[in-house]
Amino acid sequence: MSPSSVPQHGSWLPETRTLSRPGRSASYCVLGDPAGAPVLVWHGSPGSRYQMLPLHTAAAEAGLRLIALDRPGVGQSSPEAAQGFSLGAGDALAVLDALGVSSATALGFSGGAGYALAFAVAHRERIDRVVLVCGMIPGAPRSTLRERIPIVSALYRVARVAPWLATAMLDGRGPFARARAANFDAWPEADRAVMTNEMVQQQLAADAAEATRQGSRAAVNDLRWYSRPFDLGMVSQPVQLLHGTDDGNVPVAVARWAATQLPNAALHELPDQGHYFAAAHPGLVIDALRSDA
């Protein structure tokens, strides 16, 4: 796809593809250059196959093919009984096989980081390297989370003890309907700019709708699993961590700690950037996906 043919309008959506497997189906879309170097995308919590829409144009220009799946229970992918960060691994393998992709880069955004890391460990032959964008890291010490926005910390705590209540919080039901607006000022300036950017929000509206198509329980389960330990020493591939220094959702201290635990990690701190810098500055992510260092 040439840069001139890349759709520019915020309402454009890529084709949703569905892969049927015994007893279930997995939905995904392809962003960027359909013939480009493959990148397997693990969306955040909540999120969907549309979460990386802001990267589409830059990915196409860079010759990158972003293969973005709905995790089980999200968007149009069937729920799955498995638990933990192995959830959806079978879908991912089936999609890579269907597309003829022998190996790819793994991209994990926010709550997708645990899935990207787990897949890299379980299927080393299919993942060359890992790029984590504002990634939440499984088993991160409490000391790394001190600067997290209070309502986000509350959501993680509630998810562990009362998943039904956390689901209501994410769904915005009842007294939680105005929670995001009420906590707007708690987010860093960079994230507030993204939240009020009409073009970006138009792109991400489709992601928000698909993320909650089957409710928010899948996202709540993600939050519960992040408190469990994870042996980062098992990740043999190179890992790049891109993290905003002002991130209030996943504090940069999480990435700094992860960089000391991963055997082959490079941390790139982005001054004055928040959790959603990828939407405002997609080129930063694309550069990391194209680079080996």
C-alpha positions in Angstrom: 0.0 0.0 0.0 1.5 3.3 -1.0 1.3 6.3 1.4 -1.0 8.1 -1.0 -3.6 5.3 -0.8 -3.6 5.1 3.0 -7.1 6.1 4.4 -6.8 9.4 6.3 -10.3 9.9 7.6 -10.9 9.1 11.3 -14.0 7.0 10.7 -12.3 4.5 8.4 -12.2 1.0 9.7 -10.2 -2.0 8.3 -11.9 -5.2 7.2 -12.7 -7.5 10.1 -11.5 -11.0 9.4 -12.8 -14.1 11.2 -10.9 -17.3 11.6 -13.0 -20.3 12.6 -11.4 -23.0 14.8 -13.0 -26.0 16.5 -15.6 -24.7 18.9 -14.7 -21.0 18.5 -13.8 -18.1 16.2 -11.2 -15.4 16.4 -11.5 -12.0 14.8 -8.7 -9.7 13.7 -7.8 -7.0 11.3 -4.7 -6.0 9.4 -3.4 -2.4 9.7 -0.6 -0.7 7.8 1.0 -2.4 4.7 -0.8 -5.7 4.0 2.4 -7.0 2.4 4.8 -5.6 5.1 6.9 -7.0 7.8 4.5 -8.7 10.3 3.8 -7.4 13.8 1.5 -9.4 16.1 -0.5 -6.9 18.2 -1.8 -7.5 21.7 -4.3 -4.9 22.7 -4.8 -3.3 26.1 -7.4 -3.7 28.8 -10.0 -2.8 27.8 -9.2 -2.7 24.1 -9.8 -4.5 20.8 -8.5 -5.1 17.3 -9.1 -1.4 16.6 -6.9 0.0 19.4 -3.9 0.6 17.2 -5.9 2.4 14.5 -3.8 5.6 15.0 -0.7 3.7 13.9 -2.2 2.7 10.5 -0.9 5.4 8.3 2.6 5.5 9.8 2.8 1.7 9.6 1.8 1.6 6.0 4.5 4.2 5.1 7.1 2.2 7.1 6.2 -1.1 5.4 4.8 -2.8 8.5 1.8 -5.1 8.7 0.0 -4.9 12.1 -1.9 -8.1 12.8 -4.4 -7.0 15.5 -6.5 -9.7 17.2 -9.5 -9.5 19.5 -8.5 -11.5 22.5 -11.0 -14.2 23.6 -14.2 -12.6 25.0 -13.4 -9.3 23.3 -14.9 -7.8 20.2 -16.0 -10.6 17.9 -13.7 -13.4 19.3 -15.3 -16.2 21.2 -14.7 -16.5 25.0 -12.2 -19.1 26.1 -12.1 -21.2 29.3 -8.3 -20.8 29.7 -7.0 -18.3 32.3 -3.9 -16.3 32.6 -1.7 -14.8 29.9 -1.8 -17.9 27.8 -5.4 -16.9 26.9 -5.7 -16.4 23.1 -2.4 -18.0 22.2 -4.1 -20.7 20.1 -6.0 -18.0 18.2 -2.7 -16.1 17.6 -0.9 -19.1 16.3 -3.8 -20.0 14.0 -4.0 -16.5 12.6 -0.2 -16.4 12.0 -0.4 -19.8 10.2 -3.4 -18.7 8.1 -1.5 -15.6 7.0 1.7 -17.6 6.2 3.7 -15.8 8.9 6.5 -17.9 10.3 7.8 -15.3 12.7 6.9 -11.8 13.8 7.6 -8.9 16.2 5.2 -8.9 19.2 3.7 -5.5 20.1 2.0 -5.3 23.5 0.2 -2.1 24.5 -0.6 -1.4 28.2 -2.6 -4.5 29.4 -1.5 -6.4 26.4 2.1 -6.6 27.6 1.6 -9.7 29.7 0.1 -11.5 26.7 3.0 -10.4 24.4 5.6 -11.6 26.9 3.8 -14.9 27.6 3.4 -15.7 23.9 7.1 -14.9 23.3 8.1 -17.4 26.1 5.8 -20.1 25.0 6.4 -19.7 21.2 10.0 -18.5 20.9 10.2 -19.7 17.3 7.4 -17.4 16.3 8.5 -14.2 17.9 11.7 -12.4 17.0 11.5 -9.6 19.5 9.0 -7.7 21.6 8.0 -4.1 21.8 6.0 -2.9 24.8 4.3 0.4 24.7 3.3 1.7 28.2 3.2 -1.9 29.2 1.9 -3.2 32.5 4.3 -5.9 33.6 3.0 -9.0 35.5 4.2 -9.2 39.0 5.5 -5.6 39.2 6.3 -4.7 42.8 3.9 -2.4 44.7 6.7 0.2 45.0 6.6 0.8 41.3 2.9 1.7 41.4 3.0 4.5 43.9 2.5 7.2 41.2 -0.5 5.5 39.6 -3.8 7.5 39.3 -5.9 6.6 42.4 -9.0 5.5 40.4 -6.8 3.1 38.4 -5.3 1.6 41.5 -8.8 1.3 43.0 -9.9 -0.6 39.9 -7.1 -3.1 40.1 -7.9 -3.7 43.8 -11.6 -4.1 43.2 -10.9 -6.5 40.3 -9.1 -8.9 42.7 -11.8 -9.0 45.4 -15.1 -8.1 43.6 -14.8 -8.7 39.8 -18.5 -8.0 39.4 -18.0 -4.5 40.8 -15.0 -3.8 38.7 -17.0 -4.9 35.6 -19.6 -2.3 36.5 -16.9 0.3 36.9 -15.4 -0.4 33.5 -18.9 -0.6 31.9 -19.7 2.8 33.4 -22.9 1.5 35.0 -24.8 3.1 37.8 -22.7 5.5 39.9 -19.7 4.9 37.7 -21.2 6.4 34.6 -19.3 9.7 35.0 -16.2 8.3 36.6 -13.8 9.1 33.7 -15.1 12.7 33.4 -14.9 13.2 37.2 -11.3 12.1 37.2 -10.2 13.9 34.0 -7.9 16.3 35.9 -6.0 13.4 37.4 -4.5 12.5 34.0 -1.3 14.1 32.8 -1.5 17.0 30.4 -0.3 14.9 27.5 -3.1 12.4 28.0 -5.8 15.1 28.5 -4.7 16.4 25.1 -5.4 13.0 23.5 -8.7 12.6 25.3 -9.9 16.0 23.9 -8.5 15.4 20.3 -11.6 15.0 18.2 -9.8 13.1 15.4 -8.1 10.7 17.7 -11.3 10.1 19.7 -13.2 9.4 16.4 -10.7 6.7 15.6 -10.8 5.2 19.1 -14.6 5.3 19.4 -14.8 2.1 17.4 -12.2 0.5 19.7 -14.2 1.5 22.8 -17.4 -0.1 21.3 -15.7 -3.3 20.3 -13.8 -3.5 23.6 -17.1 -3.7 25.5 -19.2 -5.6 22.9 -19.3 -8.7 25.2 -19.0 -6.6 28.4 -15.9 -5.8 30.4 -15.3 -9.1 32.2 -12.4 -10.0 29.9 -10.6 -6.7 30.8 -11.3 -7.2 34.5 -9.7 -10.7 34.3 -6.6 -9.0 32.9 -6.4 -6.7 35.9 -6.6 -9.7 38.2 -3.9 -11.6 36.5 -1.4 -8.8 36.6 -0.9 -9.3 40.3 0.5 -12.8 39.7 4.2 -13.5 39.5 5.8 -13.9 36.1 9.4 -15.0 35.4 10.7 -12.3 33.1 14.0 -14.1 33.0 12.3 -16.6 30.6 12.0 -14.0 27.9 15.0 -14.6 25.6 14.1 -12.3 22.8 15.2 -8.6 22.8 12.5 -6.4 24.4 12.1 -2.7 23.9 10.1 -0.8 26.4 8.6 2.6 25.4 7.2 4.5 28.3 6.1 8.1 29.0 7.6 9.6 32.1 4.3 11.1 33.0 2.2 7.9 32.6 -0.3 7.8 35.4 -1.9 4.5 34.4 1.3 2.4 34.3 4.0 4.5 36.1 7.4 4.6 34.4 8.8 2.9 37.5 7.2 -0.3 36.2 9.2 -0.2 33.0 12.4 0.8 34.9 11.9 -2.3 37.1 11.2 -4.6 34.1 14.3 -3.4 32.3 16.4 -4.8 35.2 14.6 -8.1 35.1 14.4 -8.9 31.4 17.7 -10.5 30.1 17.8 -8.4 26.9 15.9 -5.2 27.4 16.2 -1.6 26.3 14.2 1.1 28.0 13.3 4.3 26.1 11.7 6.9 28.3 9.7 9.6 26.6 9.8 12.9 28.6 6.5 14.6 29.3 4.5 11.8 27.6 1.6 10.0 29.2 -0.1 6.6 28.7 -1.7 7.4 25.3 1.3 8.9 23.5 1.0 6.2 20.7 -2.3 7.9 19.6 -0.7 11.3 19.3 2.8 10.3 18.2 2.5 7.0 16.3 5.9 7.5 14.7 7.6 6.8 18.1 6.1 3.3 18.1 6.8 2.7 14.4 10.4 3.7 14.9 10.7 1.2 17.7 9.1 -1.5 15.6 11.6 -0.8 12.8 14.7 -0.7 15.0 16.6 -3.5 16.7 17.9 -1.3 19.6 
